[in-house]
Amino acid sequence: MMSGFGWAALALLFGYLALFFWGSAVAAQAAGRPVWLFARATGRDRLAAFGFRSTFALAFFGPLLWLALPMLHKVDPFWTEGKALILGVIGIFVAGLGAMVAFAAQMSMGTSWRVGVASGQTGSLVSGGLYRFSRNPTFVGQFALLAGVALAVPAVPTILAAILFLWSAATQVRSEEAAMRQTLGSDYDRYAASVPRWIGFRRRATS
């Protein structure tokens, strides 16, 4: 059994993914070029691309599989049978906030939006809005969304999804930063010196 909060969390996740794909299609149309770069990833970036796909599949389909095959959730030490209502309330709040932050950050990228990283495929620097507080607000929001789902539906797949997402994001960010430095040079260095990689307050850039 899964609580109403658990179902609501999965609905939030599904809705966010629908908006994510729609926003990516809009960005691709506006830019006049593909924004999906996962197919061009190599090495650790290819593993990160696989990790991102697996993350959202685990978070969404994992609980459904656990419900379809009770033998799985009966041996899951995190499964609560829908009784952890306080966790559910907190999870819905965190997931909803994360979804809003992630989608707002994605849309504010405009034609600079990319899904994945490839040499020579960086866009112009976006430093306003949410990007004043984080160099990667989309990832921050996505992690909050997944953490919220894990709270609302505690289970091995949802918890593993959040952990796998952290590794995938950290791996891709390192490659993105290298590509941005190669393309934008000192402009990106000044931005990176003043804005945290994940979240925090803007600090004075070193000259």
NORTAGI-V951604 format. One line per field, one symbol per residue. phi: phi as a letter, one per 30 degrees, with the letter a starting at -180 (. if undefined). psi: psi as a letter, one per 40 degrees, with the letter a starting at -180 (. if undefined). A space follows every 10 residues. Layout:
BEGIN
phi->???
psi->???
END
This chain:
BEGIN
phi->.bdddddddd ddddddddde dddddddddd diadcdcedc dbhddddddd ddddeddddd deddddddbe ddddcddcdc hicddddddd dddddddddd dddddddddh dddbcjbaei cdcddcbcid ddcadbddde ddddeddddd ddbdaedddd dddddedddd ddeddddddd dddciddded dddcbddcal cdcdddd
psi->ihiddddddd dddddddddd dddddddddd efiiehedee iibddddddd dddddddddd ddddddddgd ddedeheehe feegdddddd dddddddddd dddddddedb eehigahihe fiaihheibd eeehefdddd dddddddddd ddghiddddd dddddddddd dddddddddd dddebddddd dddehidcia ihihii.
END
